[in-house]
């Protein structure tokens, strides 16, 4: 019962954060940037200001599909961000370049997260099936079901750890972005505050995801402990 209460609370917060983020992005995308730069120009300038010349800035289809790919060193900006001359575009572009700066400077949390990717990909693919099998088998035999469930929990724990490690990576990228936007004068006064606000709500989506993953992990652990007792 406690798990379901926590799950419902997190779901409500997730909806609030998601809706607020969308509203903030929509609002700030209608406010033109006083510097007049596009998202692409903001990204390229931030990279060059940090001495990074081997990272390409490219456009990618979709909305809120922006990301940095360390494998091929590309900052991928959604079409609205790539071509936009607004505060939201500048904030998002600078944030993604924040990840490129982290990569170039071997930021420890990003390095740790990158090393976990292969394990997490495997864990996210199989953990749910193994967890389900473990729970079903526990109904017949604890001797068989317990080790299977333990394996599933370990795999799911990897994805939870990945979500937790993602938090400092995302928050740090936003801090780098806001500081650079302000220092260079690309955003001034209220513009900087608006950019900071947009990135704050974006970061909260990762926080909710991490808390949800942690709550689910504890739920499976409780099942394991309860069945064994």
MARZAMI-411286 format. One record per atom (N, C-alpha, C, O): residue in three letters; x, y, z. Coordinates in steps of 0.05 Angstrom, whole numbers, padded with zeros to 5 digits, always signed. Layout:
N
AlaXYZ...
***
This chain:
229
Unk+00017-00024+00000Unk+00000+00000+00000Unk+00017+00025+00000Unk+00012+00045-00014Unk+00039+00025+00016Unk+00057+00048+00017Unk+00069+00053-00010Unk+00071+00077-00018Unk+00076+00032-00024Unk+00088+00036-00050Unk+00069+00050-00069Unk+00077+00068-00084Unk+00044+00041-00069Unk+00024+00052-00087Unk+00019+00082-00081Unk+00013+00098-00099Unk+00020+00089-00055Unk+00016+00117-00047Unk+00040+00133-00058Unk+00036+00155-00070Unk+00064+00123-00055Unk+00088+00137-00065Unk+00086+00139-00095Unk+00093+00159-00107Unk+00078+00116-00108Unk+00077+00116-00137Unk+00057+00137-00148Unk+00062+00151-00167Unk+00034+00139-00135Unk+00013+00158-00143Unk+00023+00187-00139Unk+00019+00204-00156Unk+00036+00192-00116Unk+00047+00218-00111Unk+00068+00226-00132Unk+00067+00248-00142Unk+00086+00207-00138Unk+00106+00213-00159Unk+00094+00217-00186Unk+00103+00234-00201Unk+00073+00202-00192Unk+00060+00205-00218Unk+00047+00233-00220Unk+00048+00245-00241Unk+00035+00242-00198Unk+00023+00268-00198Unk+00044+00290-00202Unk+00041+00308-00218Unk+00066+00287-00187Unk+00088+00306-00190Unk+00100+00306-00218Unk+00107+00326-00229Unk+00101+00282-00230Unk+00112+00279-00257Unk+00094+00294-00277Unk+00104+00307-00295Unk+00068+00292-00274Unk+00050+00306-00292Unk+00052+00336-00288Unk+00052+00351-00308Unk+00055+00345-00263Unk+00058+00373-00258Unk+00083+00384-00270Unk+00083+00405-00283Unk+00105+00370-00266Unk+00131+00378-00277Unk+00131+00379-00308Unk+00140+00398-00320Unk+00119+00358-00319Unk+00118+00356-00349Unk+00101+00379-00361Unk+00109+00391-00380Unk+00078+00384-00349Unk+00061+00405-00359Unk+00073+00432-00355Unk+00071+00450-00372Unk+00086+00436-00332Unk+00099+00462-00327Unk+00122+00467-00346Unk+00125+00489-00356Unk+00138+00446-00350Unk+00160+00448-00369Unk+00151+00456-00397Unk+00162+00474-00409Unk+00130+00442-00406Unk+00119+00448-00433Unk+00109+00477-00435Unk+00113+00490-00455Unk+00096+00486-00413Unk+00086+00514-00413Unk+00109+00534-00413Unk+00108+00554-00427Unk+00130+00528-00397Unk+00153+00546-00395Unk+00167+00547-00423Unk+00174+00569-00432Unk+00171+00524-00435Unk+00184+00524-00462Unk+00168+00539-00482Unk+00178+00555-00498Unk+00141+00535-00481Unk+00124+00549-00500Unk+00125+00579-00496Unk+00125+00595-00515Unk+00125+00587-00470Unk+00125+00616-00464Unk+00152+00629-00472Unk+00152+00650-00485Unk+00174+00616-00465Unk+00200+00627-00470Unk+00208+00625-00499Unk+00226+00640-00509Unk+00195+00607-00514Unk+00201+00606-00543Unk+00188+00628-00558Unk+00194+00632-00582Unk+00171+00644-00545Unk+00158+00666-00557Unk+00172+00693-00551Unk+00164+00714-00560Unk+00192+00691-00534Unk+00207+00715-00526Unk+00234+00716-00541Unk+00251+00699-00536Unk+00236+00735-00559Unk+00260+00737-00575Unk+00285+00743-00559Unk+00284+00757-00538Unk+00308+00732-00568Unk+00333+00737-00555Unk+00345+00764-00563Unk+00346+00769-00587Unk+00352+00780-00544Unk+00362+00807-00551Unk+00388+00806-00567Unk+00393+00824-00583Unk+00404+00785-00563Unk+00428+00782-00579Unk+00423+00774-00608Unk+00440+00777-00625Unk+00399+00764-00613Unk+00391+00756-00640Unk+00403+00731-00651Unk+00399+00724-00674Unk+00417+00716-00634Unk+00430+00691-00643Unk+00409+00668-00645Unk+00390+00667-00630Unk+00414+00650-00663Unk+00397+00626-00665Unk+00408+00605-00646Unk+00430+00608-00636Unk+00393+00583-00642Unk+00402+00562-00625Unk+00428+00550-00635Unk+00447+00544-00620Unk+00430+00547-00662Unk+00455+00536-00674Unk+00478+00555-00668Unk+00500+00545-00661Unk+00474+00581-00671Unk+00496+00600-00667Unk+00504+00601-00638Unk+00528+00603-00632Unk+00485+00598-00620Unk+00491+00597-00591Unk+00508+00573-00585Unk+00529+00575-00571Unk+00500+00550-00596Unk+00515+00525-00591Unk+00544+00527-00602Unk+00563+00520-00588Unk+00546+00536-00626Unk+00573+00538-00638Unk+00591+00558-00623Unk+00615+00553-00619Unk+00579+00580-00614Unk+00595+00599-00599Unk+00604+00588-00572Unk+00627+00592-00564Unk+00586+00574-00558Unk+00593+00562-00532Unk+00615+00542-00535Unk+00634+00541-00519Unk+00613+00525-00556Unk+00634+00505-00561Unk+00661+00519-00566Unk+00681+00511-00555Unk+00661+00539-00584Unk+00686+00552-00591Unk+00697+00568-00567Unk+00722+00569-00564Unk+00680+00580-00551Unk+00690+00594-00528Unk+00704+00576-00508Unk+00720+00585-00492Unk+00697+00550-00509Unk+00710+00531-00491Unk+00732+00515-00505Unk+00741+00494-00495Unk+00739+00525-00529Unk+00761+00512-00543Unk+00754+00486-00556Unk+00772+00469-00561Unk+00729+00481-00561Unk+00720+00456-00573Unk+00713+00461-00602Unk+00694+00476-00609Unk+00728+00448-00620Unk+00724+00452-00649Unk+00718+00425-00664Unk+00714+00425-00688Unk+00718+00403-00649Unk+00714+00377-00661Unk+00685+00366-00656Unk+00680+00343-00660Unk+00667+00384-00647Unk+00640+00376-00643Unk+00622+00390-00663Unk+00623+00415-00665Unk+00605+00375-00677Unk+00587+00387-00697Unk+00560+00393-00684Unk+00550+00378-00667Unk+00547+00415-00693Unk+00520+00422-00685Unk+00502+00415-00708Unk+00504+00427-00729Unk+00483+00397-00704Unk+00465+00388-00725Unk+00436+00390-00716Unk+00430+00391-00692Unk+00418+00390-00736Unk+00390+00391-00730Unk+00378+00363-00730Unk+00386+00346-00747Unk+00360+00357-00712Unk+00347+00331-00710Unk+00317+00334-00709Unk+00307+00353-00697Unk+00302+00317-00722Unk+00273+00319-00723Unk+00260+00317-00695Unk+00272+00305-00677Unk+00236+00328-00693Unk+00220+00324-00668Unk+00222+00349-00650Unk+00235+00369-00656Unk+00208+00346-00627Unk+00206+00367-00607Unk+00218+00357-00581Unk+00212+00334-00573Unk+00235+00372-00568Unk+00249+00364-00544Unk+00265+00339-00548Unk+00267+00322-00530Unk+00277+00336-00572Unk+00294+00313-00578Unk+00323+00321-00576Unk+00341+00306-00586Unk+00329+00343-00564Unk+00356+00354-00562Unk+00374+00336-00545Unk+00365+00327-00523Unk+00398+00331-00554Unk+00416+00315-00538Unk+00445+00317-00549Unk+00449+00325-00571Unk+00464+00311-00532Unk+00492+00310-00540Unk+00500+00280-00543Unk+00495+00264-00525Unk+00512+00274-00565Unk+00521+00246-00570Unk+00551+00245-00568Unk+00565+00254-00586Unk+00562+00234-00546Unk+00591+00233-00543Unk+00604+00214-00562Unk+00628+00216-00567Unk+00589+00194-00573Unk+00601+00174-00591Unk+00611+00187-00617Unk+00633+00181-00626Unk+00594+00204-00629Unk+00603+00217-00654Unk+00608+00247-00650Unk+00611+00262-00670Unk+00608+00256-00625Unk+00613+00284-00619Unk+00595+00303-00635Unk+00604+00320-00650Unk+00569+00300-00630Unk+00550+00318-00643Unk+00530+00329-00622Unk+00521+00315-00604Unk+00525+00355-00625Unk+00503+00368-00609Unk+00479+00367-00627Unk+00478+00381-00647Unk+00459+00351-00619Unk+00435+00348-00636Unk+00413+00366-00625Unk+00404+00362-00602Unk+00405+00385-00641Unk+00384+00404-00633Unk+00359+00400-00649Unk+00359+00397-00673Unk+00336+00400-00635Unk+00310+00397-00649Unk+00307+00421-00667Unk+00319+00442-00663Unk+00290+00418-00687Unk+00288+00438-00708Unk+00281+00466-00697Unk+00293+00486-00706Unk+00263+00467-00678Unk+00255+00493-00666Unk+00278+00506-00651Unk+00281+00531-00651Unk+00294+00490-00638Unk+00317+00500-00623Unk+00339+00508-00642Unk+00352+00529-00639Unk+00344+00492-00662Unk+00366+00497-00681Unk+00362+00523-00696Unk+00381+00538-00700Unk+00337+00529-00704Unk+00331+00553-00719Unk+00320+00576-00702Unk+00318+00598-00712Unk+00312+00570-00678Unk+00300+00590-00661Unk+00318+00613-00652Unk+00342+00608-00647Unk+00307+00637-00649Unk+00322+00660-00640Unk+00310+00669-00613Unk+00308+00693-00608Unk+00302+00651-00597Unk+00288+00657-00572Unk+00302+00647-00548Unk+00323+00633-00550Unk+00292+00654-00525Unk+00305+00646-00499Unk+00306+00616-00495Unk+00326+00605-00486Unk+00284+00603-00501Unk+00283+00574-00498Unk+00304+00560-00515Unk+00317+00542-00506Unk+00306+00569-00540Unk+00326+00557-00558Unk+00354+00561-00547Unk+00371+00542-00548Unk+00360+00585-00538Unk+00387+00591-00527Unk+00393+00573-00503Unk+00415+00563-00500Unk+00373+00571-00485Unk+00377+00555-00460Unk+00382+00526-00466Unk+00401+00514-00456Unk+00366+00515-00484Unk+00369+00486-00491Unk+00395+00481-00505Unk+00409+00462-00499Unk+00401+00498-00525Unk+00426+00495-00540Unk+00451+00497-00521Unk+00469+00481-00524Unk+00450+00516-00503Unk+00473+00519-00485Unk+00475+00495-00466Unk+00497+00486-00459Unk+00452+00485-00457Unk+00452+00461-00440Unk+00465+00437-00453Unk+00482+00424-00441Unk+00457+00432-00478Unk+00469+00409-00492Unk+00499+00413-00496Unk+00514+00393-00495Unk+00507+00437-00501Unk+00536+00443-00503Unk+00550+00440-00477Unk+00574+00434-00475Unk+00534+00443-00455Unk+00545+00438-00429Unk+00555+00410-00426Unk+00575+00404-00413Unk+00540+00391-00438Unk+00549+00363-00438Unk+00574+00359-00455Unk+00591+00343-00448Unk+00576+00374-00477Unk+00600+00372-00493Unk+00624+00382-00478Unk+00646+00371-00480Unk+00620+00403-00462Unk+00642+00414-00446Unk+00649+00393-00424Unk+00673+00389-00418Unk+00629+00380-00412Unk+00635+00359-00393Unk+00652+00337-00405Unk+00670+00327-00393Unk+00645+00330-00430Unk+00659+00308-00444Unk+00688+00317-00449Unk+00707+00301-00444Unk+00691+00341-00458Unk+00718+00351-00464Unk+00736+00354-00440Unk+00760+00351-00441Unk+00724+00359-00417Unk+00739+00363-00392Unk+00739+00338-00374Unk+00748+00338-00351Unk+00728+00316-00385Unk+00727+00290-00370Unk+00713+00293-00344Unk+00723+00284-00323Unk+00690+00306-00344Unk+00674+00310-00320Unk+00668+00282-00308Unk+00657+00265-00322Unk+00674+00278-00283Unk+00674+00251-00271Unk+00647+00237-00272Unk+00645+00213-00277Unk+00625+00252-00267Unk+00599+00240-00267Unk+00591+00231-00295Unk+00578+00210-00299Unk+00598+00247-00315Unk+00592+00239-00343Unk+00608+00215-00351Unk+00598+00197-00365Unk+00634+00215-00343Unk+00651+00192-00350Unk+00640+00167-00337Unk+00640+00146-00350Unk+00631+00169-00312Unk+00620+00145-00298Unk+00594+00136-00312Unk+00590+00112-00316Unk+00577+00155-00320Unk+00552+00147-00333Unk+00558+00134-00360Unk+00544+00115-00367Unk+00577+00145-00375Unk+00583+00134-00401Unk+00593+00105-00399Unk+00586+00088-00416Unk+00609+00099-00379Unk+00619+00072-00375Unk+00597+00052-00368Unk+00599+00028-00373Unk+00575+00063-00356Unk+00553+00045-00348Unk+00534+00039-00371Unk+00518+00020-00368Unk+00535+00054-00393Unk+00515+00051-00414Unk+00511+00022-00424Unk+00489+00013-00425Unk+00533+00007-00430Unk+00529-00021-00440Unk+00514-00038-00419Unk+00496-00053-00427Unk+00521-00036-00394Unk+00508-00052-00373Unk+00479-00044-00370Unk+00462-00061-00366Unk+00474-00018-00371Unk+00447-00008-00367Unk+00429-00016-00391Unk+00406-00022-00387Unk+00440-00016-00414Unk+00425-00024-00438Unk+00416-00053-00435Unk+00394-00061-00441Unk+00434-00070-00425Unk+00428-00098-00421Unk+00407-00101-00398Unk+00388-00116-00401Unk+00412-00086-00376Unk+00394-00087-00354Unk+00366-00078-00360Unk+00346-00091-00351Unk+00363-00056-00374Unk+00337-00045-00381Unk+00322-00064-00400Unk+00297-00064-00400Unk+00336-00079-00415Unk+00324-00097-00435Unk+00313-00122-00421Unk+00291-00132-00429Unk+00327-00132-00401Unk+00320-00158-00389Unk+00309-00157-00361Unk+00297-00176-00352Unk+00314-00136-00346Unk+00307-00135-00318Unk+00278-00141-00312Unk+00271-00156-00295Unk+00260-00128-00328Unk+00231-00131-00322Unk+00222-00160-00327Unk+00206-00170-00311Unk+00233-00173-00347Unk+00225-00201-00352Unk+00236-00219-00330Unk+00222-00237-00322Unk+00260-00214-00321Unk+00272-00231-00300Unk+00258-00226-00274Unk+00253-00245-00259Unk+00251-00201-00268Unk+00236-00195-00244Unk+00209-00209-00244Unk+00201-00220-00224Unk+00195-00208-00266Unk+00169-00221-00268Unk+00172-00251-00264Unk+00156-00263-00250Unk+00192-00262-00277Unk+00197-00291-00274Unk+00203-00298-00245Unk+00194-00319-00235Unk+00219-00281-00232Unk+00226-00287-00204Unk+00202-00286-00186Unk+00199-00302-00168Unk+00184-00266-00190Unk+00160-00263-00174Unk+00142-00287-00178Unk+00131-00298-00158Unk+00139-00296-00203Unk+00122-00319-00208Unk+00133-00344-00196Unk+00119-00360-00184Unk+00159-00348-00199Unk+00172-00372-00189Unk+00172-00373-00158Unk+00172-00395-00146Unk+00172-00350-00145Unk+00171-00349-00116Unk+00145-00362-00106Unk+00144-00373-00084Unk+00124-00360-00122Unk+00099-00372-00114Unk+00100-00402-00113Unk+00083-00415-00100Unk+00119-00414-00127Unk+00122-00443-00128Unk+00145-00453-00110Unk+00142-00473-00096Unk+00167-00438-00111Unk+00190-00447-00095Unk+00209-00423-00090Unk+00218-00410-00109Unk+00214-00418-00065Unk+00233-00397-00058Unk+00261-00404-00066Unk+00277-00386-00071Unk+00267-00430-00066Unk+00294-00438-00074Unk+00300-00430-00103Unk+00323-00422-00108Unk+00281-00433-00120Unk+00285-00426-00149Unk+00279-00396-00153Unk+00294-00382-00167Unk+00258-00386-00141Unk+00249-00359-00147Unk+00267-00338-00135Unk+00271-00317-00148Unk+00279-00343-00112Unk+00295-00323-00098Unk+00320-00314-00115Unk+00323-00290-00119Unk+00336-00333-00125Unk+00360-00324-00141Unk+00352-00310-00166Unk+00366-00291-00175Unk+00330-00319-00179Unk+00321-00305-00203Unk+00313-00277-00197Unk+00319-00258-00212Unk+00298-00273-00176Unk+00289-00246-00168Unk+00312-00229-00160Unk+00313-00205-00167Unk+00332-00240-00147Unk+00356-00225-00139Unk+00371-00215-00164Unk+00380-00192-00165Unk+00373-00232-00184Unk+00386-00224-00209Unk+00371-00201-00222Unk+00383-00182-00231Unk+00344-00203-00222Unk+00328-00182-00234Unk+00332-00156-00218Unk+00333-00134-00230Unk+00333-00158-00192Unk+00336-00134-00175Unk+00363-00121-00180Unk+00366-00096-00182Unk+00384-00137-00183Unk+00411-00126-00188Unk+00411-00111-00215Unk+00422-00090-00217Unk+00399-00123-00236Unk+00398-00110-00262Unk+00382-00084-00261Unk+00389-00064-00273Unk+00359-00085-00246Unk+00343-00061-00244Unk+00358-00039-00227Unk+00355-00016-00232Unk+00373-00048-00208Unk+00389-00030-00191Unk+00409-00014-00209Unk+00415+00009-00203Unk+00419-00027-00230Unk+00438-00013-00248Unk+00424+00010-00261Unk+00436+00032-00264Unk+00399+00006-00270Unk+00385+00028-00283Unk+00378+00050-00263Unk+00378+00073-00271Unk+00372+00042-00239Unk+00367+00062-00218Unk+00392+00079-00212Unk+00391+00103-00210Unk+00415+00065-00210Unk+00440+00079-00205Unk+00446+00098-00228Unk+00456+00120-00224Unk+00440+00089-00252Unk+00445+00105-00276Unk+00428+00131-00274Unk+00437+00153-00281Unk+00403+00128-00266Unk+00385+00151-00263Unk+00395+00171-00242Unk+00393+00195-00246Unk+00406+00160-00220Unk+00417+00177-00199Unk+00442+00192-00208Unk+00446+00215-00201Unk+00459+00178-00222Unk+00484+00190-00232Unk+00477+00211-00253Unk+00492+00231-00256Unk+00455+00208-00268Unk+00447+00227-00288Unk+00441+00254-00276Unk+00444+00275-00289Unk+00432+00255-00251Unk+00424+00280-00238Unk+00446+00300-00237Unk+00442+00323-00247Unk+00470+00294-00225Unk+00491+00314-00225Unk+00500+00322-00253Unk+00509+00344-00258Unk+00498+00303-00272Unk+00506+00309-00300Unk+00488+00330-00312Unk+00497+00349-00324Unk+00462+00327-00308Unk+00442+00346-00319Unk+00443+00373-00305Unk+00443+00394-00318Unk+00444+00372-00278Unk+00445+00397-00263Unk+00470+00413-00269Unk+00470+00438-00271Unk+00493+00399-00272Unk+00518+00413-00277Unk+00518+00425-00305Unk+00528+00447-00309Unk+00506+00411-00325Unk+00505+00421-00352Unk+00488+00447-00353Unk+00495+00466-00367Unk+00466+00447-00337Unk+00450+00471-00336Unk+00464+00494-00323Unk+00462+00517-00332Unk+00479+00489-00301Unk+00494+00509-00288Unk+00515+00522-00306Unk+00519+00546-00307Unk+00529+00504-00322Unk+00548+00514-00341Unk+00535+00532-00362Unk+00546+00552-00370Unk+00512+00523-00371Unk+00497+00537-00392Unk+00489+00565-00383Unk+00494+00585-00397Unk+00476+00566-00360Unk+00466+00592-00349Unk+00490+00611-00344Unk+00488+00635-00351Unk+00511+00601-00332Unk+00534+00618-00326Unk+00546+00629-00351Unk+00553+00653-00352Unk+00549+00612-00371Unk+00561+00621-00397Unk+00543+00641-00411Unk+00553+00662-00421Unk+00517+00636-00412Unk+00498+00655-00425Unk+00499+00682-00412Unk+00498+00703-00426Unk+00502+00683-00386Unk+00503+00708-00371Unk+00529+00722-00375Unk+00530+00746-00379Unk+00551+00707-00373Unk+00578+00719-00375Unk+00583+00731-00402Unk+00596+00751-00405Unk+00573+00718-00423Unk+00578+00727-00450Unk+00558+00748-00459Unk+00562+00761-00480Unk+00537+00753-00443Unk+00517+00773-00450Unk+00497+00764-00472Unk+00482+00780-00482Unk+00498+00738-00478Unk+00479+00728-00497Unk+00450+00730-00486Unk+00431+00735-00501Unk+00448+00726-00460Unk+00423+00732-00446Unk+00430+00753-00425Unk+00451+00752-00413Unk+00411+00771-00421Unk+00416+00792-00401Unk+00391+00795-00383Unk+00368+00792-00392Unk+00396+00802-00358Unk+00374+00808-00340Unk+00353+00786-00338Unk+00359+00763-00331Unk+00329+00793-00345Unk+00306+00774-00344Unk+00310+00750-00363Unk+00301+00728-00356Unk+00324+00754-00385Unk+00329+00732-00403Unk+00344+00710-00390Unk+00337+00686-00393Unk+00364+00717-00374Unk+00379+00697-00360Unk+00362+00682-00340Unk+00364+00658-00337Unk+00345+00697-00326Unk+00327+00685-00306Unk+00308+00666-00320Unk+00302+00644-00309Unk+00298+00674-00343Unk+00279+00656-00358Unk+00293+00631-00367Unk+00282+00609-00366Unk+00318+00634-00377Unk+00333+00611-00386Unk+00338+00592-00363Unk+00336+00567-00365Unk+00346+00603-00340Unk+00351+00587-00316Unk+00325+00572-00307Unk+00327+00549-00299Unk+00303+00586-00308Unk+00277+00574-00301Unk+00270+00551-00319Unk+00261+00530-00309Unk+00274+00554-00345Unk+00267+00532-00364Unk+00284+00508-00358Unk+00274+00485-00358Unk+00310+00512-00354Unk+00328+00490-00349Unk+00323+00477-00322Unk+00327+00453-00318Unk+00314+00493-00302Unk+00307+00482-00276Unk+00285+00461-00278Unk+00286+00440-00266Unk+00264+00469-00293Unk+00242+00450-00296Unk+00249+00426-00313Unk+00239+00404-00308Unk+00267+00429-00332Unk+00276+00407-00348Unk+00291+00387-00330Unk+00288+00363-00333Unk+00308+00397-00312Unk+00323+00380-00294Unk+00305+00365-00275Unk+00311+00342-00267Unk+00283+00377-00268Unk+00264+00363-00250Unk+00252+00338-00262Unk+00243+00321-00247Unk+00251+00337-00288Unk+00240+00312-00301Unk+00259+00289-00295Unk+00250+00266-00291Unk+00285+00294-00294Unk+00305+00274-00288Unk+00303+00266-00258Unk+00307+00243-00251Unk+00297+00286-00241Unk+00295+00280-00213Unk+00271+00262-00207Unk+00273+00243-00192Unk+00248+00268-00220Unk+00225+00251-00217Unk+00230+00222-00227Unk+00222+00203-00214Unk+00244+00220-00250Unk+00250+00194-00261Unk+00268+00178-00242Unk+00264+00154-00239Unk+00287+00191-00230Unk+00305+00178-00211Unk+00291+00169-00186Unk+00295+00146-00177Unk+00273+00186-00176Unk+00258+00178-00152Unk+00238+00155-00158Unk+00235+00138-00141Unk+00226+00156-00181Unk+00208+00134-00189Unk+00223+00108-00191Unk+00213+00087-00183Unk+00246+00109-00203Unk+00262+00085-00206Unk+00271+00074-00179Unk+00270+00050-00175Unk+00279+00092-00161Unk+00287+00084-00134Unk+00263+00071-00119Unk+00267+00051-00105Unk+00240+00083-00121Unk+00216+00073-00108Unk+00209+00045-00118Unk+00202+00027-00103Unk+00211+00041-00144Unk+00206+00015-00156Unk+00226-00006-00147Unk+00219-00029-00142Unk+00251+00002-00145Unk+00272-00017-00136Unk+00266-00026-00107Unk+00268-00049-00101Unk+00259-00007-00090Unk+00252-00014-00062Unk+00227-00032-00061Unk+00225-00048-00043Unk+00209-00028-00079Unk+00185-00045-00081Unk+00193-00074-00086Unk+00183-00092-00073Unk+00210-00078-00105Unk+00219-00105-00112Unk+00235-00118-00089Unk+00233-00142-00083Unk+00251-00101-00076Unk+00267-00111-00053Unk+00247-00120-00031Unk+00252-00140-00017Unk+00226-00104-00027Unk+00206-00111-00006Unk+00192-00137-00013Unk+00187-00153+00005Unk+00187-00142-00038Unk+00175-00167-00046Unk+00194-00191-00040Unk+00185-00211-00029Unk+00219-00187-00046Unk+00239-00208-00040Unk+00241-00213-00010Unk+00240-00237-00002Unk+00243-00193+00006Unk+00246-00196+00035Unk+00220-00208+00046Unk+00221-00226+00063Unk+00197-00198+00037Unk+00172-00208+00047Unk+00167-00237+00041Unk+00158-00252+00059Unk+00174-00246+00017Unk+00170-00274+00009Unk+00189-00293+00024Unk+00182-00315+00031Unk+00213-00283+00029Unk+00233-00299+00042Unk+00225-00303+00072Unk+00231-00323+00084Unk+00212-00282+00083Unk+00204-00284+00112Unk+00180-00302+00114Unk+00170-00307+00137
***
